[in-house]
Amino acid sequence: MFTAETMVGELERIRSLGFDRLHLQGPVPPSPALLSAASAVGLAPVLDLDVARVAAQSPLVRLAPELFVPVIAEAAAALDPRRPDTTLMQPAAGADEGRLVEVVVAHAKTLMNGGATGFVARSALLLPASFWAALIGRLRTEAPGLLLVGDTLGGAPEAVHALAGLGFDYRLGSVAWWDCRAPWFLAQEGEFAAVAPAIGFPEPLAGPRLASGGTEELARQRLRLAALTSSGLMVPAGFEYGAVAPLDPGETRAGDLAHWRSHAAYDLSAELTALNAALADLGLRGPIVPVSGPSDDAVVLLRLSGGTAERSAGAAVLMLNPNDHVAAGAAAGPVLRAADGRFGDFTEVTGEGTLVPGETVTLPPLAARVFQAERLVRAAPPVEVKAAEAALKRLAADRVAIEAVVPELDGGRFPVKRVVGDVFEVEADVFCDGHDKIAAALMIRHQDEKAFTEVPLDFVVNDRWAA
């Protein structure tokens, strides 16, 4: 287990990478000295809070043992040759929910008094929404700035949707398991966005590490993918150095961090620093817009800071080649069209590239490039008051339209003739914008006269007038 003594220097390094929180996972709370040391360098400690799957000797069970029962009863385990763990406890089916909330609040307050500033609600989908609503309400009363993250991994959509509106600040995202091709991830992110923004990680938080079967190029790709598709980035310890030892809170040794750094297969620290800085500036919480098609060689994603391009102050683009042996090309034009022309130049976050219309970005195998842009602010042209007033008067004078005049010859090119004694009837469509009441008149004069005589037109039907 990591201690305050073994983390000396490591905490400052983690903070220098741009992280502002430190997630210390596992059922056993870390020492108050470690939490205090983390807070001292600007890393707010976040701990696991599990209610649905807890050890029999955990503080939560000791507070109210009558509320918990074994997940697997001893009688059932005796018949299983695998001898499953019978010390894992869960809330009893008939447990008083109000009493359970009180017990969890008391346990959380103890952790907060020790220095915890947030919790990851493990097994969040195994308890009813009413429990979480009551618990979060109580915790918010005790600590309004408390960070609450829901572990929704692997849950059915209806179970995840039940957590919407309960007060979770974030949820754990599934990008670490996406192959960049299957449609489920983008559909899931669009569907679960109403529950809470996602925290992404480049590799699973438990189990085999990415570096055990991957390369530096793959690690960099997964890191950039997690950064762009999430609203918060969580990086397992040692990932930046290509650590292969699985993260197990019960097996992690005090010197593991120093060992991973001294035996690093590669170092992505500079990459992490640049990505965290870009994420902090852009505040990406808008939708993930797929720019590429399912049959394209490259995967191109546009991420907005707001709900639409019009309402976004910034945007980022990820161009990714999922193939590990063939290069791929991604055109810049579709990205700029998807951004609706509302942003300035898309410049590379960890490079010097810029997206240029008409050009194609070449991506080597497993390469991923991230570009960012800020909203393009166009200066309004100066307004000449007198010219504007004159323009308004001209528009007002042209409000009335006169069309479909009869009789007429060749669009008015030749005069219409009549003989003495004939009745000369004139009709026209006369209308204007708005709902003003209008009138029309026919202006006539003999060729020997200088002044016109007005003959009022009578309204016929719709916009038709006649005289």
C-alpha positions, 0 to 999 in steps of 0.5 A: 500500500502507498504511504505518505513516506513512499509518496514523497516527491511522487505527489508533486510530480502527479500535481505537475502533470496537471491533475487536481485529484488523487483517487486512492482505490480499495476497500481499506482507507489510506492513512490520514497522513497520506491524505493530508500530504496529497491535499498539501500539494493540491491533490484532492483525495478521492476514495472508494465508497462501496455499500453493496459489496463490503468485507465482513470486517469493514467499518461499515458492517461493524457500525450496523451488522444487523443491516448486512448479510453474506452475498453467498451464504455459508450453506450454499458455499459448502456445496461449491467446490470452488469455495467462494468467499463468504465474508463478502457482505451486502445489505439485507433485502429487508434492511431499513433504507433510512437506517442504512443511509444514516450508517453510510453517512456516518462512515463517510463523515469519518472518511471526510474528517480524515481528509477525503474530498470525494467518493467513487460509489462502487456497485452503484447499480446494485442499490435502488435509486431511492437510496442514492437520492437520500444518501447524496442529499445528506452528503451534500448537506454535510459537504456541499463541495463533495465530489461524487462519481458513480460506478456505472460500468457494465450496467444495463441501460435502464439501471444507469438511467435510473441514476439520472438527476440524483446528484452524481457529478461524474460517472465512470466511462467505458472508453477503455474497452472500445475498439474504435470501430463498434458503434456501441460506445458512441451510442452509449455516451450519447445515451448516458450523457443525461446521467452525468459527464464521463470520466475516462481512463486509457486502460481498465482500472483492474486486470491486465495492464495495456503495456503487457501486450501493447506498445508506446504508440498504442498507449499514446493512442488510448490516452488521447482517445480517453482524453477527448471522449471524456469530461475528466481524465483518470490515469492509473498509476504507472500507465505513463511509464508502461507498467505491467503489474496489475493494480491491486490495492491489496498487492501494491507495494510501497516502492512500486512507483519508484520501480515503474519509473526507474524501469520505464519502457517509455515516458508519457509525462509530457503528453499527460501534461499537454492533454490536461492543460488542453482539457482544462482550457476547453472544458469539453462537455458537449456531444461526441460528433463522429465525422468519419464513416464506418468504412473509413480507414481513420476514425475522426471525432469532433468534441464540443464544449457546448451542446452545439457548435453555435454554443461552444467556446471551444472544440477538439478533434481526434484523428486516430488510426486503429490499424497496427500495420497500415497507415491511414489518411483523414481529410481536414475538410469534413472536420471543418464542415462539421465544426460549422465554420465557427472556430479558428484554426485547429492546431495540434495539442502535442505538435505543430500541425494545423488542419488545412482545408483540402489537405489530408492528414496522414496517420501512421499505424496506431497514431492519434493526433488531437487538434484544438480550436477556440471560437472564432470571434468576428468583429462587427462592422462599424455602423453609420447611423445616418446611412442606417436610417436612410437604408431603413427609410428605403426599405419602408418605402418598398414595403408595398408590392404591386404585382400581376397588373392586367391588362398589360402587353409584354410586361409593360413594353407596349401601351394597352389601347382602347377606343372611345366608349370602351370601359377600361378595367385595371386589376393588380395584386397589392400587398405588404409585410405585416398586418397594416391596413392598406389602400391602392389607387389608379393614377390616370391622365390624358396625354394633354394633361400634366397632373394625374387623377386618382381613381381608388381601387376596390378590394376584390379578394385576397390581395386582388384590387380593381378599378 
